[in-house]
C-alpha cells in the first residue's frame, strides 16, 4: 500500500470522498377522539458517496499523482410505521395499542473488494 501523504497532496481534490444525502421525514398524529389516536411516520433517504478503502489504492500512478476514481456507492433506505392507540375514558381495565412497521434498503457499494465495478 502506498503512503497516502505521497498521493493526496495538500490543497488538491481527494477522489472517492464525496458525499451527498437527500432525505424526507413525514410524521403525523391524528387525535380522532379524546380516547383514540392514530400515528403515521415515513422516512426516505438517498445517499451517494465515495467508499474506497485506502488498502485498495494499489491502482495508483505515483509518478503522475493519480488515483483511480471508483464508482460512487448508492444507498436508498426507507422506513415507516403506523400505530393505533385506544384508551376508553370510562374504563380502567382496557387499553389497546397496535403498531406495524417496515424497512427496506437498496444498496450498491464497493465494499466487497476487488476492482471498481463497471457502470
Secondary structure, DSSP 8 states (H G I E B T S, - for coil): ---HHHHS-TTS--TT--EEEEEEEEEEEEEEETTEEEEEEEEEEEEEE----GGGTTSEEGGGTEE-----EEEEEEEEEEEEEE--TT-SS--EEEEEEEEEEEEE-STT-SS----
